[in-house]
């Protein structure tokens, strides 16, 4: 109830994001050559992403940390287009949340002490996220942003 009004506009904008993200995978020059205003598009997507992450963390807490991990897993599993990445990330996020919550419940029963789901998410997600960030970025994952120098 609280999260939906704060995320509706961002979700609507992100529905058109796959086309923009596809162009951005071509690199800054390739996307600009196809008519995309790269810096404004990148800025808008960053603002929307930050808005969604902060709204979800405010609503559900640190467990939304899973959202940082699932796009990397989706790419590793073969999602190549931004549309496939978004859909796969959504499904993987739900599955990973179910797994971490189940692990927290199981550990709570085993240890006879309440283990928050966020702790389980961090314990599973942090090492995986570190592993993914240490992997070498491909050329299509990099965006070269430069500021023009005024005189």
PyMOL commands that place a pseudoatom at each C-alpha (Angstrom):
pseudoatom trace, name=CA, resn=UNK, resi=1, chain=A, elem=C, hetatm=0, pos=[0.000, 0.000, 0.000]
pseudoatom trace, name=CA, resn=UNK, resi=2, chain=A, elem=C, hetatm=0, pos=[2.822, 2.414, 0.844]
pseudoatom trace, name=CA, resn=UNK, resi=3, chain=A, elem=C, hetatm=0, pos=[5.264, 1.314, -1.865]
pseudoatom trace, name=CA, resn=UNK, resi=4, chain=A, elem=C, hetatm=0, pos=[2.947, 1.251, -4.888]
pseudoatom trace, name=CA, resn=UNK, resi=5, chain=A, elem=C, hetatm=0, pos=[2.254, 4.999, -5.165]
pseudoatom trace, name=CA, resn=UNK, resi=6, chain=A, elem=C, hetatm=0, pos=[5.933, 5.797, -4.757]
pseudoatom trace, name=CA, resn=UNK, resi=7, chain=A, elem=C, hetatm=0, pos=[7.067, 3.363, -7.406]
pseudoatom trace, name=CA, resn=UNK, resi=8, chain=A, elem=C, hetatm=0, pos=[4.319, 3.580, -10.048]
pseudoatom trace, name=CA, resn=UNK, resi=9, chain=A, elem=C, hetatm=0, pos=[5.883, 6.415, -12.055]
pseudoatom trace, name=CA, resn=UNK, resi=10, chain=A, elem=C, hetatm=0, pos=[9.305, 4.757, -11.978]
pseudoatom trace, name=CA, resn=UNK, resi=11, chain=A, elem=C, hetatm=0, pos=[7.840, 1.410, -13.029]
pseudoatom trace, name=CA, resn=UNK, resi=12, chain=A, elem=C, hetatm=0, pos=[6.009, 3.016, -15.958]
pseudoatom trace, name=CA, resn=UNK, resi=13, chain=A, elem=C, hetatm=0, pos=[9.228, 4.696, -17.084]
pseudoatom trace, name=CA, resn=UNK, resi=14, chain=A, elem=C, hetatm=0, pos=[11.196, 1.466, -16.688]
pseudoatom trace, name=CA, resn=UNK, resi=15, chain=A, elem=C, hetatm=0, pos=[8.725, -0.322, -18.972]
pseudoatom trace, name=CA, resn=UNK, resi=16, chain=A, elem=C, hetatm=0, pos=[10.257, 1.645, -21.855]
pseudoatom trace, name=CA, resn=UNK, resi=17, chain=A, elem=C, hetatm=0, pos=[13.774, 1.111, -20.482]
pseudoatom trace, name=CA, resn=UNK, resi=18, chain=A, elem=C, hetatm=0, pos=[14.583, -2.118, -22.387]
pseudoatom trace, name=CA, resn=UNK, resi=19, chain=A, elem=C, hetatm=0, pos=[14.886, -0.230, -25.686]
pseudoatom trace, name=CA, resn=UNK, resi=20, chain=A, elem=C, hetatm=0, pos=[17.113, 2.403, -24.094]
pseudoatom trace, name=CA, resn=UNK, resi=21, chain=A, elem=C, hetatm=0, pos=[19.189, -0.255, -22.324]
pseudoatom trace, name=CA, resn=UNK, resi=22, chain=A, elem=C, hetatm=0, pos=[19.599, -2.175, -25.584]
pseudoatom trace, name=CA, resn=UNK, resi=23, chain=A, elem=C, hetatm=0, pos=[21.004, 0.938, -27.225]
pseudoatom trace, name=CA, resn=UNK, resi=24, chain=A, elem=C, hetatm=0, pos=[23.249, 1.627, -24.234]
pseudoatom trace, name=CA, resn=UNK, resi=25, chain=A, elem=C, hetatm=0, pos=[24.777, -1.842, -24.538]
pseudoatom trace, name=CA, resn=UNK, resi=26, chain=A, elem=C, hetatm=0, pos=[26.246, -0.647, -27.830]
pseudoatom trace, name=CA, resn=UNK, resi=27, chain=A, elem=C, hetatm=0, pos=[28.427, 1.756, -25.882]
pseudoatom trace, name=CA, resn=UNK, resi=28, chain=A, elem=C, hetatm=0, pos=[28.252, 5.518, -25.682]
pseudoatom trace, name=CA, resn=UNK, resi=29, chain=A, elem=C, hetatm=0, pos=[29.233, 6.163, -29.298]
pseudoatom trace, name=CA, resn=UNK, resi=30, chain=A, elem=C, hetatm=0, pos=[27.042, 3.396, -30.732]
pseudoatom trace, name=CA, resn=UNK, resi=31, chain=A, elem=C, hetatm=0, pos=[23.981, 4.535, -28.803]
pseudoatom trace, name=CA, resn=UNK, resi=32, chain=A, elem=C, hetatm=0, pos=[24.554, 8.175, -29.742]
pseudoatom trace, name=CA, resn=UNK, resi=33, chain=A, elem=C, hetatm=0, pos=[24.953, 7.184, -33.398]
pseudoatom trace, name=CA, resn=UNK, resi=34, chain=A, elem=C, hetatm=0, pos=[21.505, 5.587, -33.247]
pseudoatom trace, name=CA, resn=UNK, resi=35, chain=A, elem=C, hetatm=0, pos=[19.934, 8.758, -31.896]
pseudoatom trace, name=CA, resn=UNK, resi=36, chain=A, elem=C, hetatm=0, pos=[19.970, 8.204, -28.137]
pseudoatom trace, name=CA, resn=UNK, resi=37, chain=A, elem=C, hetatm=0, pos=[20.885, 11.150, -25.948]
pseudoatom trace, name=CA, resn=UNK, resi=38, chain=A, elem=C, hetatm=0, pos=[23.138, 8.991, -23.784]
pseudoatom trace, name=CA, resn=UNK, resi=39, chain=A, elem=C, hetatm=0, pos=[23.843, 11.205, -20.775]
pseudoatom trace, name=CA, resn=UNK, resi=40, chain=A, elem=C, hetatm=0, pos=[20.208, 12.286, -20.200]
pseudoatom trace, name=CA, resn=UNK, resi=41, chain=A, elem=C, hetatm=0, pos=[19.014, 8.689, -20.682]
pseudoatom trace, name=CA, resn=UNK, resi=42, chain=A, elem=C, hetatm=0, pos=[21.684, 7.368, -18.327]
pseudoatom trace, name=CA, resn=UNK, resi=43, chain=A, elem=C, hetatm=0, pos=[20.847, 10.046, -15.770]
pseudoatom trace, name=CA, resn=UNK, resi=44, chain=A, elem=C, hetatm=0, pos=[17.113, 9.342, -15.959]
pseudoatom trace, name=CA, resn=UNK, resi=45, chain=A, elem=C, hetatm=0, pos=[17.643, 5.592, -15.552]
pseudoatom trace, name=CA, resn=UNK, resi=46, chain=A, elem=C, hetatm=0, pos=[19.989, 6.162, -12.608]
pseudoatom trace, name=CA, resn=UNK, resi=47, chain=A, elem=C, hetatm=0, pos=[17.456, 8.438, -10.902]
pseudoatom trace, name=CA, resn=UNK, resi=48, chain=A, elem=C, hetatm=0, pos=[14.676, 5.875, -11.467]
pseudoatom trace, name=CA, resn=UNK, resi=49, chain=A, elem=C, hetatm=0, pos=[16.868, 3.049, -10.194]
pseudoatom trace, name=CA, resn=UNK, resi=50, chain=A, elem=C, hetatm=0, pos=[17.892, 4.994, -7.100]
pseudoatom trace, name=CA, resn=UNK, resi=51, chain=A, elem=C, hetatm=0, pos=[14.259, 5.974, -6.504]
pseudoatom trace, name=CA, resn=UNK, resi=52, chain=A, elem=C, hetatm=0, pos=[13.081, 2.349, -6.715]
pseudoatom trace, name=CA, resn=UNK, resi=53, chain=A, elem=C, hetatm=0, pos=[15.907, 1.026, -4.528]
pseudoatom trace, name=CA, resn=UNK, resi=54, chain=A, elem=C, hetatm=0, pos=[15.403, 3.662, -1.849]
pseudoatom trace, name=CA, resn=UNK, resi=55, chain=A, elem=C, hetatm=0, pos=[11.615, 3.186, -1.869]
pseudoatom trace, name=CA, resn=UNK, resi=56, chain=A, elem=C, hetatm=0, pos=[11.960, -0.588, -1.571]
pseudoatom trace, name=CA, resn=UNK, resi=57, chain=A, elem=C, hetatm=0, pos=[14.566, -0.362, 1.202]
pseudoatom trace, name=CA, resn=UNK, resi=58, chain=A, elem=C, hetatm=0, pos=[12.318, 2.065, 3.060]
pseudoatom trace, name=CA, resn=UNK, resi=59, chain=A, elem=C, hetatm=0, pos=[9.376, -0.324, 2.679]
pseudoatom trace, name=CA, resn=UNK, resi=60, chain=A, elem=C, hetatm=0, pos=[10.995, -3.715, 3.314]
pseudoatom trace, name=CA, resn=UNK, resi=61, chain=A, elem=C, hetatm=0, pos=[14.452, -3.047, 4.716]
pseudoatom trace, name=CA, resn=UNK, resi=62, chain=A, elem=C, hetatm=0, pos=[17.832, -4.363, 3.697]
pseudoatom trace, name=CA, resn=UNK, resi=63, chain=A, elem=C, hetatm=0, pos=[16.343, -7.519, 2.217]
pseudoatom trace, name=CA, resn=UNK, resi=64, chain=A, elem=C, hetatm=0, pos=[16.022, -5.597, -1.038]
pseudoatom trace, name=CA, resn=UNK, resi=65, chain=A, elem=C, hetatm=0, pos=[19.806, -6.138, -1.215]
pseudoatom trace, name=CA, resn=UNK, resi=66, chain=A, elem=C, hetatm=0, pos=[18.783, -9.168, -3.284]
pseudoatom trace, name=CA, resn=UNK, resi=67, chain=A, elem=C, hetatm=0, pos=[17.851, -6.748, -6.052]
pseudoatom trace, name=CA, resn=UNK, resi=68, chain=A, elem=C, hetatm=0, pos=[21.528, -5.909, -6.515]
pseudoatom trace, name=CA, resn=UNK, resi=69, chain=A, elem=C, hetatm=0, pos=[22.413, -9.535, -7.024]
pseudoatom trace, name=CA, resn=UNK, resi=70, chain=A, elem=C, hetatm=0, pos=[19.698, -10.850, -9.325]
pseudoatom trace, name=CA, resn=UNK, resi=71, chain=A, elem=C, hetatm=0, pos=[20.628, -8.928, -12.524]
pseudoatom trace, name=CA, resn=UNK, resi=72, chain=A, elem=C, hetatm=0, pos=[24.131, -10.383, -12.289]
pseudoatom trace, name=CA, resn=UNK, resi=73, chain=A, elem=C, hetatm=0, pos=[22.745, -13.890, -11.885]
pseudoatom trace, name=CA, resn=UNK, resi=74, chain=A, elem=C, hetatm=0, pos=[20.353, -13.310, -14.803]
pseudoatom trace, name=CA, resn=UNK, resi=75, chain=A, elem=C, hetatm=0, pos=[23.249, -12.289, -17.070]
pseudoatom trace, name=CA, resn=UNK, resi=76, chain=A, elem=C, hetatm=0, pos=[25.332, -15.256, -15.918]
pseudoatom trace, name=CA, resn=UNK, resi=77, chain=A, elem=C, hetatm=0, pos=[22.415, -17.560, -16.738]
pseudoatom trace, name=CA, resn=UNK, resi=78, chain=A, elem=C, hetatm=0, pos=[22.224, -16.235, -20.293]
pseudoatom trace, name=CA, resn=UNK, resi=79, chain=A, elem=C, hetatm=0, pos=[19.818, -13.288, -20.305]
pseudoatom trace, name=CA, resn=UNK, resi=80, chain=A, elem=C, hetatm=0, pos=[21.220, -11.159, -23.121]
pseudoatom trace, name=CA, resn=UNK, resi=81, chain=A, elem=C, hetatm=0, pos=[18.610, -8.524, -23.892]
pseudoatom trace, name=CA, resn=UNK, resi=82, chain=A, elem=C, hetatm=0, pos=[17.573, -5.911, -21.341]
pseudoatom trace, name=CA, resn=UNK, resi=83, chain=A, elem=C, hetatm=0, pos=[13.994, -7.196, -21.534]
pseudoatom trace, name=CA, resn=UNK, resi=84, chain=A, elem=C, hetatm=0, pos=[15.170, -10.719, -20.675]
pseudoatom trace, name=CA, resn=UNK, resi=85, chain=A, elem=C, hetatm=0, pos=[17.372, -9.330, -17.895]
pseudoatom trace, name=CA, resn=UNK, resi=86, chain=A, elem=C, hetatm=0, pos=[14.467, -7.408, -16.340]
pseudoatom trace, name=CA, resn=UNK, resi=87, chain=A, elem=C, hetatm=0, pos=[12.083, -10.380, -16.474]
pseudoatom trace, name=CA, resn=UNK, resi=88, chain=A, elem=C, hetatm=0, pos=[14.719, -12.875, -15.299]
pseudoatom trace, name=CA, resn=UNK, resi=89, chain=A, elem=C, hetatm=0, pos=[15.803, -10.549, -12.495]
pseudoatom trace, name=CA, resn=UNK, resi=90, chain=A, elem=C, hetatm=0, pos=[12.231, -10.228, -11.292]
pseudoatom trace, name=CA, resn=UNK, resi=91, chain=A, elem=C, hetatm=0, pos=[11.705, -14.001, -11.204]
pseudoatom trace, name=CA, resn=UNK, resi=92, chain=A, elem=C, hetatm=0, pos=[15.138, -14.731, -9.741]
pseudoatom trace, name=CA, resn=UNK, resi=93, chain=A, elem=C, hetatm=0, pos=[14.616, -12.063, -7.086]
pseudoatom trace, name=CA, resn=UNK, resi=94, chain=A, elem=C, hetatm=0, pos=[11.400, -13.713, -5.959]
pseudoatom trace, name=CA, resn=UNK, resi=95, chain=A, elem=C, hetatm=0, pos=[13.070, -17.137, -5.889]
pseudoatom trace, name=CA, resn=UNK, resi=96, chain=A, elem=C, hetatm=0, pos=[16.138, -15.862, -4.044]
pseudoatom trace, name=CA, resn=UNK, resi=97, chain=A, elem=C, hetatm=0, pos=[13.968, -14.072, -1.493]
pseudoatom trace, name=CA, resn=UNK, resi=98, chain=A, elem=C, hetatm=0, pos=[12.052, -17.309, -0.913]
pseudoatom trace, name=CA, resn=UNK, resi=99, chain=A, elem=C, hetatm=0, pos=[15.323, -19.205, -0.448]
pseudoatom trace, name=CA, resn=UNK, resi=100, chain=A, elem=C, hetatm=0, pos=[16.823, -16.676, 1.970]
pseudoatom trace, name=CA, resn=UNK, resi=101, chain=A, elem=C, hetatm=0, pos=[13.611, -16.403, 3.975]
pseudoatom trace, name=CA, resn=UNK, resi=102, chain=A, elem=C, hetatm=0, pos=[13.362, -20.203, 4.161]
pseudoatom trace, name=CA, resn=UNK, resi=103, chain=A, elem=C, hetatm=0, pos=[16.998, -20.371, 5.294]
pseudoatom trace, name=CA, resn=UNK, resi=104, chain=A, elem=C, hetatm=0, pos=[16.299, -17.764, 7.992]
pseudoatom trace, name=CA, resn=UNK, resi=105, chain=A, elem=C, hetatm=0, pos=[13.239, -19.676, 9.219]
pseudoatom trace, name=CA, resn=UNK, resi=106, chain=A, elem=C, hetatm=0, pos=[15.158, -22.973, 9.247]
pseudoatom trace, name=CA, resn=UNK, resi=107, chain=A, elem=C, hetatm=0, pos=[18.079, -21.430, 11.157]
pseudoatom trace, name=CA, resn=UNK, resi=108, chain=A, elem=C, hetatm=0, pos=[15.660, -19.782, 13.584]
pseudoatom trace, name=CA, resn=UNK, resi=109, chain=A, elem=C, hetatm=0, pos=[14.108, -23.165, 14.345]
pseudoatom trace, name=CA, resn=UNK, resi=110, chain=A, elem=C, hetatm=0, pos=[17.491, -24.865, 14.568]
pseudoatom trace, name=CA, resn=UNK, resi=111, chain=A, elem=C, hetatm=0, pos=[19.082, -22.247, 16.838]
pseudoatom trace, name=CA, resn=UNK, resi=112, chain=A, elem=C, hetatm=0, pos=[15.883, -21.475, 18.737]
pseudoatom trace, name=CA, resn=UNK, resi=113, chain=A, elem=C, hetatm=0, pos=[16.509, -17.776, 18.149]
pseudoatom trace, name=CA, resn=UNK, resi=114, chain=A, elem=C, hetatm=0, pos=[14.979, -15.440, 15.591]
pseudoatom trace, name=CA, resn=UNK, resi=115, chain=A, elem=C, hetatm=0, pos=[17.214, -14.839, 12.585]
pseudoatom trace, name=CA, resn=UNK, resi=116, chain=A, elem=C, hetatm=0, pos=[16.018, -11.899, 10.444]
pseudoatom trace, name=CA, resn=UNK, resi=117, chain=A, elem=C, hetatm=0, pos=[15.577, -12.556, 6.730]
pseudoatom trace, name=CA, resn=UNK, resi=118, chain=A, elem=C, hetatm=0, pos=[17.873, -9.615, 6.008]
pseudoatom trace, name=CA, resn=UNK, resi=119, chain=A, elem=C, hetatm=0, pos=[20.731, -11.388, 7.784]
pseudoatom trace, name=CA, resn=UNK, resi=120, chain=A, elem=C, hetatm=0, pos=[20.234, -14.485, 5.639]
pseudoatom trace, name=CA, resn=UNK, resi=121, chain=A, elem=C, hetatm=0, pos=[19.990, -12.334, 2.504]
pseudoatom trace, name=CA, resn=UNK, resi=122, chain=A, elem=C, hetatm=0, pos=[23.231, -10.553, 3.386]
pseudoatom trace, name=CA, resn=UNK, resi=123, chain=A, elem=C, hetatm=0, pos=[25.007, -13.807, 4.292]
pseudoatom trace, name=CA, resn=UNK, resi=124, chain=A, elem=C, hetatm=0, pos=[24.079, -15.363, 0.955]
pseudoatom trace, name=CA, resn=UNK, resi=125, chain=A, elem=C, hetatm=0, pos=[24.107, -12.246, -1.200]
pseudoatom trace, name=CA, resn=UNK, resi=126, chain=A, elem=C, hetatm=0, pos=[27.233, -10.404, -0.060]
pseudoatom trace, name=CA, resn=UNK, resi=127, chain=A, elem=C, hetatm=0, pos=[29.751, -13.108, -1.071]
pseudoatom trace, name=CA, resn=UNK, resi=128, chain=A, elem=C, hetatm=0, pos=[27.931, -13.650, -4.357]
pseudoatom trace, name=CA, resn=UNK, resi=129, chain=A, elem=C, hetatm=0, pos=[27.836, -9.916, -5.083]
pseudoatom trace, name=CA, resn=UNK, resi=130, chain=A, elem=C, hetatm=0, pos=[31.555, -9.624, -4.305]
pseudoatom trace, name=CA, resn=UNK, resi=131, chain=A, elem=C, hetatm=0, pos=[32.256, -12.515, -6.666]
pseudoatom trace, name=CA, resn=UNK, resi=132, chain=A, elem=C, hetatm=0, pos=[30.237, -10.909, -9.462]
pseudoatom trace, name=CA, resn=UNK, resi=133, chain=A, elem=C, hetatm=0, pos=[31.866, -7.494, -9.006]
pseudoatom trace, name=CA, resn=UNK, resi=134, chain=A, elem=C, hetatm=0, pos=[35.336, -9.019, -9.179]
pseudoatom trace, name=CA, resn=UNK, resi=135, chain=A, elem=C, hetatm=0, pos=[34.596, -10.509, -12.569]
pseudoatom trace, name=CA, resn=UNK, resi=136, chain=A, elem=C, hetatm=0, pos=[35.961, -8.536, -15.464]
pseudoatom trace, name=CA, resn=UNK, resi=137, chain=A, elem=C, hetatm=0, pos=[33.493, -6.151, -17.098]
pseudoatom trace, name=CA, resn=UNK, resi=138, chain=A, elem=C, hetatm=0, pos=[32.929, -6.593, -20.811]
pseudoatom trace, name=CA, resn=UNK, resi=139, chain=A, elem=C, hetatm=0, pos=[32.993, -3.639, -23.175]
pseudoatom trace, name=CA, resn=UNK, resi=140, chain=A, elem=C, hetatm=0, pos=[29.198, -3.597, -23.340]
pseudoatom trace, name=CA, resn=UNK, resi=141, chain=A, elem=C, hetatm=0, pos=[28.938, -3.278, -19.556]
pseudoatom trace, name=CA, resn=UNK, resi=142, chain=A, elem=C, hetatm=0, pos=[30.999, -0.107, -19.477]
pseudoatom trace, name=CA, resn=UNK, resi=143, chain=A, elem=C, hetatm=0, pos=[29.790, 3.405, -20.120]
pseudoatom trace, name=CA, resn=UNK, resi=144, chain=A, elem=C, hetatm=0, pos=[32.377, 6.085, -20.636]
pseudoatom trace, name=CA, resn=UNK, resi=145, chain=A, elem=C, hetatm=0, pos=[31.021, 9.272, -19.119]
pseudoatom trace, name=CA, resn=UNK, resi=146, chain=A, elem=C, hetatm=0, pos=[33.004, 12.437, -19.549]
pseudoatom trace, name=CA, resn=UNK, resi=147, chain=A, elem=C, hetatm=0, pos=[32.230, 16.010, -18.697]
pseudoatom trace, name=CA, resn=UNK, resi=148, chain=A, elem=C, hetatm=0, pos=[32.961, 18.674, -21.273]
pseudoatom trace, name=CA, resn=UNK, resi=149, chain=A, elem=C, hetatm=0, pos=[35.474, 21.203, -20.054]
pseudoatom trace, name=CA, resn=UNK, resi=150, chain=A, elem=C, hetatm=0, pos=[34.435, 24.823, -20.320]
pseudoatom trace, name=CA, resn=UNK, resi=151, chain=A, elem=C, hetatm=0, pos=[36.850, 27.658, -20.862]
for i in range(1, 151): cmd.bond("trace and resi %d" % i, "trace and resi %d" % (i + 1))
show_as sticks, trace
zoom trace
